[in-house]
């Protein structure tokens, strides 16, 4: 169970950042949390083109603050879960929720899951200075990377913000992404580790690690990513199969 493997507990506000399956992981965690009897709010602080196919349960659009508060409370009481998105600013774009608004609404649910970064469907990313958009109430930051980037060219098909990844890792555009590239991008001092709020814990989820070979790679990466991260997990956000380093996770709050 991913929920327990990542040490997620009642009262957590989880910010999902990076690339390679944030929405899938959010709704996998939401499903597991509901099975454990927790009420769950899923939201985003980033712009979205459309609702992803993984979205399940009631979807609310924030039109006005007072109305949203009432509607969200009623939906969580009735359904146990809800997705909250910003209003549609134009036909092809949904707005995110302001981070301060997430902080205000977080007490309504037992667990809040926030997609706090954009990657345009790519598998690897180093954030720009204005990213990610992490609410102050965040207690856990999960940095994602999809292992299908490994041994593939460093290009815009698989990598978001190619120039930032190139600058951070020294791998030139078109060269193969190797383990060194993944580890360096994920632990880059001006990258995701520098964005984690002081009160939050942080870990890495290596998605699409679904065979022994990829899990062996993940184990080697974990040895290089702890620290600065507290833990590393690898597996499938879609199926829920996961392995963690250290092997036994316990939340520290």
N, C-alpha and C positions, 0 to 999 in steps of 0.2 A: 504494500500500500504506500503510494507516494506521500500521502498526508503525513504518515508517521515517519517514513524514511527521511523526510526533510525537517522533522521536528516541529511541525506546524501544530499549534494548539489554539484553544478558544481564546479570543482576544487579540489574535495576530492580525496585523495589516501587512499583507504580503505584496511587495512591488516586484513584478516580473519585467526584467529588462534584457537587453541583448538581442539575439537573433535565433531563429530556428525553432518555432513552435510555442510561442508564449500563449496564444489563445487556446491551443489544444491543451497545454498544461493547466491553464487556469480552469478550464471546464472539467478536466479530469479531477483536479483537487476539489472543485466545487461538488462534484458528484460523490466523491468519497466522504467529504465533510457532511453532506446531507445524510448519507448512510449512517453516519455516527451521531446524527441528531442535531447537528449544528445548523443555525441559520447562516446563509451566505449571501453576501453582496459582491457582485462582479462589476467592475467599472473600468474606465480608462481615462488617462490624463493626456492622451495623444489623439490626433485626428485619425479618423477611419474613413476609408472610401465607402465600404459597405459593411453590413454585419457579416461576420464570418460564419461559415456553415456549422462550426462547432457550437455556436451559441444555442443554449437550451434554457427552458424556463421562461418566465415572464420578462419582457423587455419594457423598461420605462424610459421615456424621453424627458429630460429636464426642461420644462417650459418656464416655470417660475419656482422660486425657492420654497415658498410656503406650501404650494400644492405638491411639490415633489416630496417634501418631508412627510406629509400625510399619506400620500399614495405609496411611498416606499415602505413606511411602517405597516400599512395594511397588507401590502403584498407579502412582506416577509412573515407576518403573522399567519397569513392564509396559506401561502405556498412554501415558505421556508427558504426561498431563494429568489433572487431578482438580479437582472442586469440593468444598470443605469448608464445611459449614454447622453451626451450633450445634444442639443437641438441641431437640426440640419441647417448649416449656414448657407449651403448651395446644393443643388441636386446631387452632386457626386461626392459630397463630403459631409461626414458627421463630426461634430465638434467633440472634444474630450471634456471631462469635468475638471474644473480648477482644483489644484492640489489642496487648497484650503477648504474647499467644499467637501472633498473626500474626508478630511480631518473631522469636519463637522458631522458628517453622516455616519462615520465609522461605528459609533456606539450603538447604532440601530441593529447591527448584525453581530453574530458570534465570531464571524470570520469575514474579512474583506480582502478581495483579490483585485489588484490593480495592474492592468497592462500599462506600464509607465514608459514605454519606449517604442519606437517604430523601426522596422528593418525591411519593409517592402518585400517580405517573403524570403529574404536571403537567409544564409546559414551562419554567417560570421560578421561581427561588427566591432568597431572601436567607436565610442560616442564622440560627437561633436561637442564643443564647449557648452551649448545650451541643452544638452541631453544628459541623462534621461530626466523625466519630470516626476520626481519622487515626492509623495506627500510627507510632511513632517511627522505624521503619526506612524509612519512605517516602522515595523519591528523586524521584518525580514526582507532582505533583497535577494532575489534569485536571478543570477546572471546566466542567460542561456546561450548555448552554442550548439549547432547541429553537426554531428560528426560526418555527414555526407560531404562536407567541405574538404575533408582530408584527402590529400593526393590529387585534388582538382586544381585547375588554374585559379590564380588570384584575379578574378574578374567580376564584372558587375552582375553576372548571372547568379553567382553564389555569395558574393560579399557586398555588404552595404558599407558605403563610405570607403571605397577602395583606397583612396589616397591616404586616409588616416591609418588604415591598416598597414599600408606600405611604409608609411613614415614610422609607425610604432615598431614594426617587425624587421624592416630591412629587406623584406621579400618584394621583388619587383612585380609589377602587373604582368600577368601571363605565366609567371613561375608557379610551381606547385606549392600548395599549402601543405606543410608538414607539421609534425608534432611541435617543433620549436616555434613555428608561426602561431599555432593555436595557443600554446602556453604563454608566449610573449604578448599576444594581443589581449588575452584575458587578464593578465596580471600587470599590464602596462600602468606605470605610476600615475599617468594623467588620464587613465581610462576609468573603467568601472570601480576599481577599489577606492578611488578618490571621491566617488559619488555617494558612497554609503553613509547615511546619517550616523552621527556619533552613537546614538542609543540603539541602533539596529545591528543585528547579526547578518552575515552574508554568506552565501554559498553559490556554487556553480552547478548547473544541470546540463550535462552533456547528452543531448537528445539524439535519437536515432543510433544509439549504440546497442545493437540488437543481436550481435553474435560474439563468440568468444574472442575473435581477433580485435574487434572494436572495444570490448571490455578490457582487454589487456592494454590497449592504448590508453583507455580512460584511467586505468590504475597508474600508469606512468605519469599521465598528466596530473592526477590528483597529488602525487608526491611533489609536483612543482607548483601547485596552486594553493597548498596549505602550508604556511600562510601565503598570501594575505587573507584568503578565505577561511572560514571556519570548517567547511566541509565541501566535498564534491560528490555529486550523484551522477550516475550514468544509466541510461536505459531508454525506455520508450514512453514519451508523454501520452501517446495514444492508447497503448495497451496497459500501462501502469506497472510494467515490469521494471524494477530498478535495483541498482546496487549502490552502496554508499561507502565513502571513506571519510572519517573512520567508520567501521562497519556498524557500530551501534550509535544511533543518533538520539539525543535527548535535548529537548528545548531548554535554553537558558534565558530567562526573562528578567 
